[in-house]
Amino acid sequence: MSLGPLMIDLSGTAIAPDETELMRHPLVGGVILFTRNYVDSEQLTQLVAAIHAVRSPRLIVAVDHEGGRVQRFRSGFSELPPARRIGHEFDLDTRAGLSLARHMGWLMAAELRSTGVDISFAPDVDLDYGISEIIGDRSFHARPEVVGQLAVAYMHGMREAGMAATAKHFPAHGAVVADSHLTLPVDRRELPDMADDLSPYYRLIANGLPAVMAAHVLFPAVDSLPASLSSRWIRDVLRGDLRFQGVVFCDDLSMGGAAAAYGDIVTRARQALSAGCDMLPVCNNRAGVVTLLDRLNVEPEPTSRLRLVRMHGKDGVPWRELSSVPEWKRSRELLARCTVAPTLSLEAGRK
């Protein structure tokens, strides 16, 4: 059985009997975890192993674990800094900032891989326009060249720890006020005016970026559909102009930005797949998952199936051995240093 295009969630800290049947459905290809699914590292390791054992090839297990405000597992895990703090360190010392980015990417990925989690949806490469509250300090910096450099370093750290990176939110979420979790943001810029937002993606793709997450943001000057449902954005711009060959994740189909955009959840799923998305997370919406499994009649593209299998994590160091790894110790030292309040703002570093 190949991996299907749907990524679903679980209700608790162990797999419920009905959830096993859901995960065995051929349309399912992954599971996304949340704070409600976590007690400690031992429980998480057992849960992930149980998910992986449901079928072959094993389901992709994912989590949002960027650091700062967006970190699902905390107790027992390193408290990672928001991306903006890494940007502050870059402004103070370019080499130190790049080193911190690589080490934080490694630390985040290594700790997750030690429990078996395949991917974290990171890094966020939106630019900090000082507009979007939902992005805010999740952005590395305001300058696209800095975001690109730090994101590549972060991705390399993740790769060294055995995890594929997912850059988000394509093509941009930083220049809109509205939160796509609640409603559909509208960015009225023309495509040529978005060169800065696309710049980090060019740099990441040139360095082998494995995956991208498409945003529920509407760019009416480019297409009448939000980027997550748009063939113009995914097939023409991302795969055509940027020559991206990796996995495209749609942002959560249950979010307000998707619901406001285009019909019921089955219609949205069909549109996202037709636009070129490979995998569609459906979160906190069990009724929507059941509806999709009953009514979504699609046959994933063979190339899409192949791309998804490549997202499985590589061998990780067991949790009990992680603290003895020199790279973990060095990363924790750098993490401790960057918990001290920074002495320079991003504004001071702009030119």
N, C-alpha and C positions, 0 to 999 in steps of 0.2 A: 504494500500500500504506500502510495506517495503522500507527501505533505500537501494538505489542502490549503486554501487561501484564507481561512478564518482563524483568528487568534481570540480565544475566549478566556474568561476568568473563573476563579473558584470562590466558593463562599466562605471557607474557613481554613484552618491550619492543617487539615487532612482532606483527602479526596473523599467526597460523598459518593455513595453507590450510583446515583443518577449521573454524576459528573464523569464517572468512568465511561459510561455509555456515550455521553456527549463527545468525549475525547477520542473515542474510537470511530466516530463518524468520518467518512472520507473527506468531507469538506473542511475538517479542522486540521490545522497544521502547527498550532502553537498555543501556549498558555501564558498569560500575563499575570504577574503576582502583585499584590498590594500589601500594605501594612497589616491588614486583617489576616493575611496568610502567614504571618511571622511571629514566632515566639523567641527562638534563639537559633544559633547556627546549627545545632544538632537536629532540631526539628525541621529546619529549612532544608538541610541536606537530605533528610529522609523523604520530605515532601517532593523535592525535585527528582530524587531517584525513583519515587513511585510514579511520577508523571512520565519520566523517560521510559519506564518499564511497560507502559500501557500498550505501545505498538512500535513497529519498526518500519521505516526509519523513525527514530525517536522524535517526539514533538519538541519544538523550539520553546524554551522557557525564557521569558523576558521580564524585565522590570524597569521602571523609571528610577534611576539611581544616580542622578547627576552630581549631587551634593547641594549644600545650602538648603533652600526650601524644598527641593525635590529630591528626597532620599527616603525610600520606603522602609529600609531596614536600618535601625539605629543602635539599639542596645547590643553591644558586642561588636558592632562594626565601627570602623573609623568614621568620625564625624567630619565629612568632607566639606571644604569651603565652597562657597558659590563661585561660579566662573569669574565674576567681576573681581574677586580678590586676586585671582591669578593675573588678571589684567593690571591691577595695581602694582603687583610685583614686577611685571614686565616694564612698566613705566619707570620704576626705580632702577632696574638692572635687566637689560634685555636677556642676557644669558641665563640669569637666575630665574626670570619669569618663564622662559622656555623649559628649563630644567624642572621647575615646579609643575608646569603643565604635563610634562611627560610622566613625572612621578605620580601625580594625582590620577592620571589616566590609568597608570599601572596599578596603583593601590586599589582604586575602585574596582577594576576588572579582576585583579588577583583575589580579592576577598570574595567577590561573587562567584568566580570560577571555583574557588575552594569548596563551595557548597553545591556546585553543579549547575548554577544558573548560566545559561548560554550567552545572553546579551543584555546589556543595559542600553536604553535609548538615549545615547549621548555620543558626542557633545552637541550642545545647543550653539549654533553658529549665527544666530540672529544678531544684527548690529544693535548697539545700544543707542537709540535715538532719544532716550529720555521720555518716551511717550507711553510705551506699553507696560502696564503694571504686571501683567501676567508673565512677561519676559523679564524686565527689570534686571536684577543682579544675576540672572541666569546667563546673561550675555558676557562674553569675555571683555568686550571693548567697543568703542564707537568707530574706530578706524578699521576698515575692512582688511588692510594688510596685516594688522596686528591679530585680528580674529583668525585670519587664515593661518598665520604662523603658529599661534597657540593651539588651534584646533588640530593641525597636523601633528604637533608634538604630543598632544593628548591622545590622538588616534594611535600614534606609534607606541605609546605606553600601554594602551589597551591591547594592541596587537602582541606586544612582548609577553603579556600576561595570558594570552590565549583567547582573546575576545575580539570580535568584529565590531567596529564602530558604526553608529547610525547618526548621520548629521541631520539636524532638524532646525527649523521647520521650513522646508522648501516651498516656495522660493524666498519667503521672508514673512516674519510675524512682528518684527520690531517697530515698524512704522505705523502701526494702527493702535488705537486706544482700546477698542473693544476686545473682550476675551472670547476666543473661539469656543471655549467650554460652554459658554452661555448663549452666544449669538453669532451671526456671521459677520466678521470684520470686513470692511471694504477699503482697499488701498487703490486710489485712483491714479497712480503713476503709470506712465507709459513704460513699455519694456526697456527702452534705452536709458531711462532714468533709474533703472534698478541695477546698473552695472556694479555698484558697490556691494549690494546685497548678494549678488551672484559670485562675486570675486572669491570668497572663501571656498565655495563649491568647486570652482575651477582648480584651486590649489589642492584641495583634498582629493579630487578625482585624479589629478595627475600623480598623486601619491598612493593610489590604490584604494580609495574609499569603498568599503563593502556595501553600505546601505544608506538610504535617505528616507526621511519621513516627510510626507507631503502635508501641507497645512490646509486647514479649512479657512482659507482667506480668499476673498473674491477680488480679482484684479480686472474690472470691467473693460479697461482699455486694451486688455490682452485677450480675454475670453469671457463668455457669459456664465461660465461655471467656475466654482472655486477650484483652486489648484489641485486639491485632493481628488477631484472628479473630472479633471480636465486633460483630455488628450493633447491639447495644445501645449500645456505646461509639461506634462510627463513624457509624451512620445516625441514632441517636436523640440522643445527647449532642453529638457533634461537629458534625454537619450540622444537627441539629434545634435543640438548646438553644443552641449557640454560633453557629449560622448560618454555618458555614464552607462556602465554595463552591470551594475550591481542590483541589489534588491530595493524595491520601492515599497515602503510601508505607508499605508494611509493612516492619518491620525484617527483616533477613536471614532468609529461611525455613529456612536451614541451621543457624541457631543452636540451642543446646541448649534454650533456652526455648521455641522453636517445636516442636522434635522431641518434647519431653516433653509437649506440650500436646494434640496431636490427630492421631493416625494418621500415615500415610506422607506423603511430600512432595507427592504429587498431591492427597491429601485436604486437606492444609493449604492448598495453593494455592487449591483450590476454595472452601474455607471463607473464606479471606481476601478473595477476590473477591466472594463472596456477601455478606460483611459490609460491603463498600463500599470496599475498597482499590482504588486505580487501578493501582499498579505494585508488583511483588514482586521485590526483589533476591534472587538465589540465588548465594551466594558460596562459593568454594573447594569446590565440589561439582559437578564436571563430570558425573558420573554422574547426579546429581539433575537437572541441566539437560536432559540427553538424555532422561531418563524423562519430564520434564514436556513436552518438545516432542513426544514420541511419544503421550502419553496424556491431556494436558490439552485437552479439547475444550470450549472456551468461546468466546463471541462478546462481546467487550468492549462496554460501553454507549457509544453515540455521544457522550454528554456526557463520559465518561471519556477518550475519544480526544481530544476538543477540549481538555480540561484539560491533558493531557500535552504537546500541541504548544506550549502557552504556556510550558512550562518551558525551552524553548531559550534559550540566552544571547543577549543583544544584542551588537552590535558592540563589540569590545574593542580596546585600543591594542596594536599589535604589541610583542612582548617587547623588541626592540632599542630601541624608542622610549619604553618605560615610564619609565625613569629620568629622562627629561627633563620628565615631566609634573609640574606644581607640586603636585598632590594627592599624588602618590607621594612626593615629597620631604618634604612636611609629615607624611605618615603615618609615614615612616621616622624622622623626628625624634622624634615621639611614641613610637614603638616603642623607640627608643634610651633615652629617658628612663625608660620603665617596666621596663627590664631591671635598674635599680637596686633593691635590696631595699626593700620597702615599710616604712614606719614605723608602720603601723596595721593591726591585725588586724580581721577582720570582726566578731569578738566585741565589739570596742570600739565598733563603729558601730551595734550593735543597740540598740533602745529597747524 
